Amino acid sequence: MKTSELTGAALDWAVAKCEGVALVLAPFTGARNFVILGQNMKPTIVMYEPSLYWAQGGPIIEREKITLCYDTCQPRWVGCDWAARLTEFGPTPLIAAMRCYVASKLGDEVELPEELK
């Protein structure tokens, strides 16, 4: 799937992949819940939604130095990674920033697990 089209659980899964966190969709708990397998292989249900919650996406934006601005000509948010010379767009600042982050780490296209397609 194109990085510029990622949303919801697919975008959050791609961010987790960039962060080195192994997530598995937990279909029995809801479409946006994931299971993290810890060191002892004990599964933990978590809400990992950096494209929705500033507490999760904000530290990534700050660490990666992603710049956010609003495009008034075409109502949308713009996420820029100046070091990687990348720009991504989205309906919210977090979606634009997380798409930018994923594009900088994984490229223009991301191979998603079947359950996220």
C-alpha positions in Angstrom: 0.0 0.0 0.0 1.2 3.5 -0.7 2.5 5.3 2.4 0.6 8.4 1.5 -2.7 6.4 1.8 -2.1 4.7 5.1 -4.7 5.4 7.8 -6.0 3.9 11.0 -4.6 0.6 12.2 -2.5 0.2 9.0 -0.7 3.4 9.7 -0.2 2.6 13.4 1.2 -0.8 12.5 3.7 0.8 10.0 4.8 3.2 12.7 5.3 0.3 15.1 7.4 -1.4 12.5 9.6 1.7 12.2 9.9 1.8 16.0 10.9 -1.8 16.2 7.8 -2.9 18.1 6.3 -6.2 17.0 2.6 -5.8 16.9 -0.1 -8.3 15.9 -3.7 -7.3 15.3 -6.0 -8.6 18.1 -9.2 -9.1 16.2 -11.0 -10.3 19.2 -10.7 -7.0 21.0 -11.4 -4.5 18.2 -9.9 -3.3 14.9 -7.4 -0.9 16.5 -6.1 -3.1 19.3 -2.8 -4.8 19.0 -1.0 -7.6 20.9 2.6 -6.9 21.8 4.7 -10.0 22.5 7.1 -9.2 25.3 10.5 -10.8 26.1 8.8 -13.6 28.0 6.4 -14.1 25.1 3.5 -13.2 27.3 1.0 -11.2 25.1 -0.1 -7.8 26.3 -3.1 -6.0 24.8 -2.4 -2.4 24.0 -3.9 0.6 22.3 -1.1 1.7 20.1 -2.3 4.6 18.0 0.4 7.2 17.4 -1.7 8.6 14.4 -4.5 9.4 16.9 -2.9 10.2 20.3 -0.3 12.9 20.8 1.1 11.1 23.8 2.3 8.4 21.4 2.9 10.3 18.2 4.3 13.5 19.7 7.5 12.1 21.0 8.2 10.6 17.5 7.6 14.0 15.9 9.9 15.7 18.3 12.7 13.0 18.1 12.6 12.9 14.3 12.3 16.7 14.0 9.2 16.5 11.8 7.8 19.9 10.9 4.1 20.4 10.7 2.2 23.1 9.0 -1.3 23.6 7.5 -1.8 24.1 3.7 -4.5 26.7 3.3 -4.6 26.3 -0.5 -5.7 22.7 -0.2 -7.1 22.2 3.3 -4.7 19.5 4.7 -1.8 19.1 7.1 1.7 18.8 5.9 4.5 16.8 7.6 8.0 17.5 6.5 11.2 15.7 7.3 13.8 18.2 6.0 16.8 15.8 6.6 15.2 13.1 4.4 13.7 15.7 2.0 10.2 14.2 2.4 6.8 15.7 2.6 3.5 13.8 3.4 0.0 15.0 3.8 -3.0 14.1 5.9 -6.3 15.3 7.3 -4.8 15.7 10.8 -1.3 16.8 11.9 -0.6 13.3 13.5 -1.6 11.5 10.3 0.6 13.7 8.2 3.5 13.4 10.6 3.2 9.6 10.9 3.0 9.1 7.2 6.1 11.3 6.9 7.9 9.2 9.5 6.9 5.9 7.8 8.0 7.2 4.4 11.4 8.2 5.8 12.0 4.7 7.3 10.2 2.3 4.9 9.8 4.2 1.6 6.8 5.1 -0.6 5.1 1.7 -0.2 4.6 -0.6 2.8 3.8 -4.3 2.7 1.0 -4.8 5.2 -0.2 -8.0 6.9 -3.2 -9.5 5.2 -5.6 -8.5 8.1 -4.7 -4.8 7.7 -5.3 -4.6 3.9 
